[in-house]
Amino acid sequence: MLLIFNLIIIQLIVFNLCPNKQTPIAIHPENGKYFIYKGKPTVLIGSTEHYGALMNLSFDYMTYFETLKNEGLNITRTFTGVYTENKPFFGIVDNNMAVDSGMLICPWARSETPGYSNGDNKFDLSKWNEAYFARLHDFMQTADKCGVIVEMVLFSNNYFQDLWELSPMHPNNNINLTDSIDIKDALSMSKAGLYTFQSDFVKKMVLELNKYDNFYYEICNEPYIFGHAGNEWQDAIIDTLVKTEDNLPKKHLIAINYENGSRRIESLHPAVSIILIIHSPLNTRAAPV
């Protein structure tokens, strides 16, 4: 069962759905090649280079969502601010994830200690940034008004040392973590202190987002590159997400990134409903589960 949009091939796993009440976007119970949203079969089609729409204060997401609506598009992929970039990388012109100094907004509040690598004070991973969550809610509501589904990417591969050193989670950029953390350990279970903050972040996002129907979760962008994020870490994050949602009214789809058509899909966390294969040619097919 395959659904293709924006050069992404998705394998969908059908689950039971009650169509008689308003529910989050889900997989169609009769045809897993489609989503179902607001009681109607739905195909998601979007554009690219908009990943910084939430975390970049310079980004006008209202105009962006209105543009998507006017062009007949209905999905955006957004990053949460846990990961950010700088301008030299990837050769992207006007990269909205390469946030100008002072324009990054992320889930954690700033401390009173100067020294964040891209300007302003370091972050305090024990305190939430209320301005971020106000922006998050307006972002979700604006997307909903324009008929846009949000692919909410919780984490991302850090790729290179220069990019890891921009992350609020890097020990140099916050007042909470004091031990050195290698890039290969940033998305792993090997650093208990860091993982605790990551788990708390997931719980907070789930609590804030639960009331919305127009999104699904993506655990981590391209975790397989350089082996920076293992299955154990992803499964633990999924467990945290599912356990937090268990006591909440709405249940949302969970997606994972799988390698770009280069490895057979052999096992999945039982809560995963969508497999995303990024940058894959259209003639590539996801292996059956």
N, C-alpha and C positions, 0 to 999 in steps of 0.2 A: 504494500500500500504506500503510494508515494504522493507527495504534494510538493510542487516546485514553485518557488517564488524568489526573485532577486538572486538567481544563481545559487540558491540554497535548496538542497534536497532534504526533505524531512520524511522520516519514517514515523508513522503514527500508530499508537497502540490504543485500541478502542476500549473505552470503559463505559459503565452504565451511567446514564444521564436522565434526569427527570426534566422533560421539556415543558412542564406546566408552571414553572416559576422562573423568575429572573436569576440567571446564574452567570458566572464568569464564562468567557470564551472557552469552548471545550471541543473535543473531537466528536464529529457527527456519529451518533450511535448506530446508524444504518450504513454509512459509507465513510470509512476511515481515511479516504482521500481528501476529505473536506473537514473544515472546522464547522461548528455551529455557534452562532452568536445572535442573541436576541430572537431566538427561534427560527433563524434562517441559515441555510447552508452558506458557508463563507470561505472564500479563497483570499489569502493575504498577499498583497503585492505592494512593494515599497521601493525606495531609492537608497542611495548610499551616502557616506560621509556626513552623517548627522549624529555621530555617537556622543559628542560632547554637549548635546542640547540641554541637558539637565545641569551638569556640573560647571558649565562655562557661563558666567554671568553676562558675558558679552553676547551670548546667543539669544536671538529673538525667537523663542519657540512658538509664540502665538502666530506670527507670520508664517513660520515653517509649517505648522499644522494646517493653517488655512490654505497654504499652497498645496499640500498633500491632498486635501479635500477637493480643491478645485481641479486637480489633475487626475482625480479618480483613484488615488492611492490610499491605502488603509493600514499601513504598519510602519512603525519606526523602531529602530534598535538603539537603545540608549545605555550608557555606562553611568555608574552611580557616583563616581568621584573617588573611589578607592584606588583607581589607577588613572594616571594622567601622562601626557607626553610632552616632548619639546619639539621645536620646529625642525631641526635637522633630520629627524627620523622619518623613514618611509617615503619621503619625497612627496608628501601630500600638500598641495597648494591650499593655503587658507585652512589648515587643519584645525578644526574647532576643538580637538582634544589637546592641542598645544596651547594651553591656557596662558594668557598674559599674566604677568606678576600682579597679584592682588585680585584676580578675577576668578580664582578657583573657589567653588563652594562645595563642601563635602559633608558627610554626616556628622563629623566631629567638630566640636567647638575649638576655637583657637585658645591657647593658653596665654599667659602674660610673659612668656619667655620668647625672645626673638630667636630666629635661626632657621625657619623653614627654607629649604633650598631654592624655592621659587618666590621668595619674598614674604614679608609679614612674619607673624609669630608662629612658633611650633604649634602642633595640635595636641589636644588632650583627649586621648582615646577613651577616657572614662566619662566624658561629658558630651551630650548631643548638641548639635547646632540647630536650634529651633528655626532659624532662617532657612536652613536647607530643607527641613521638612515642610515648612510653609510653601517653599518653591515646588517641592515634590508634589504636594496636593494640588497646587494650581496647575502644574504640568499635567498631571493625570486628568484633571477636570477639563482642561482645555483640549487635550487629546480626545477625550470622550465626546465633547461637543462637536468635534470635527470628524467623528467616526473613525478614529485612529486607534489601533491596537498597539500596545507598547510591549516590546520584548525587553524586559528589565534584566540587564546583565549585571549580576551582583559583583563578580570579580573578573579579573583578566590576568592572563600571563603577563609577566613583567618584561619578558624578552631579553633586555640588555641592562647592564649595570647602571648606565646613565638614567634609564627610565625607572628602575627600581629605586634609585636615589631621589626620585621626585615623589614617590608614594607617601601619603601621610602615615602609612604603616611602617615605613623604614625607621629604624631607631633614631637616626639623626634628625628626623622631622617631627618627633613627638616627645613628650616629657615622661612617657610611661615605660618605654622599653629601653633598657640600658645595655643589654648584651648585643654584640654584633650578630647580625642575621644575614647569612649568605643568600643570594638571590634564589638558589635552588631550594632553600628551606622556607621561603616566604609563603608558599602555598602547600604546606605540608603539616603533618601532625608532630613534627620534631621539636617545635618551639611552643611549649604549652602556653606561655604568656601571650604570645601573638595570636595563637588559635583561639584563646578565650575572647579576645577582642573581636576577632572575626565572627565567632559564634554569636556574640552579643549583638553585633551589627546585623546579622541575618534575622535574629529574633525581632529587633527593632523594626526592620524593613517589613517583615511579615505583619506585625501589629499595625503599622501605619497604612499598609496597602490593602489590607484584607477587604475593605468595603468596596473596592473597585472591581468591575467586571472586565474592563478593557485592557487586560495585560496577562502575560504569563512570565514565569521566571526562567532565566537562563543562569546556570550556576557559575560558569567561568568561560570566558572567551579564549579559544585556542589553548587549552591547558596542556596539550600534548607536545607543543613545540619545546625543544630542548629538555623535555621531561620535567618541566618545572612544577607540574601539579599532578599528583598521582590519584588513582582511583580511591584509595583509602581516605584521602582528604575530601574529595568530592562527595563520597558516600556519607561522610560524617556531616558535611554541610547540608546535604539533602535530609539526613535524619533530623537535624536541628530544625530545618524548615518545616518538615512534615509534623514533627511533634508540636511545634508552636501553632501550626494551623489546626491541629486536632481539636483544640478548644475554642476555635473561632467559627463564625457562621459559614464562611465561604472557603472552598477548596479550589486551588489554582493549578493549572498545568505546570509541569516542570520540564525544562529542556536541558540537554547537555550537548556540548560540542564534541563531535567525534572526528577522528583524523580524516584528512581530505581524501577519502576514498582509498586509502592505502592499507587499511587494516580491517579485517573481518570483525563484525560486531558479534561478540561471543557471549557477553553477559552484561546485564544492566541492573541498576538499582530498581527494585519493583515500583518505586514511585515515579520513575521517569516515563513521560508520555510522548516526548518529542526528541528526535535526534537531529541536530543541525550539522550539516557538512558544509563548511565555509570554503569559498573559492574553488568549488568543485565544478568541472565542466558538465554541461547538461547531459552528456551521454553516460555519466557515471551513475551507478545505482547502489544504493545502500544495501548491504547484505541483510537477509532476513534474520530476525531475532529468533 
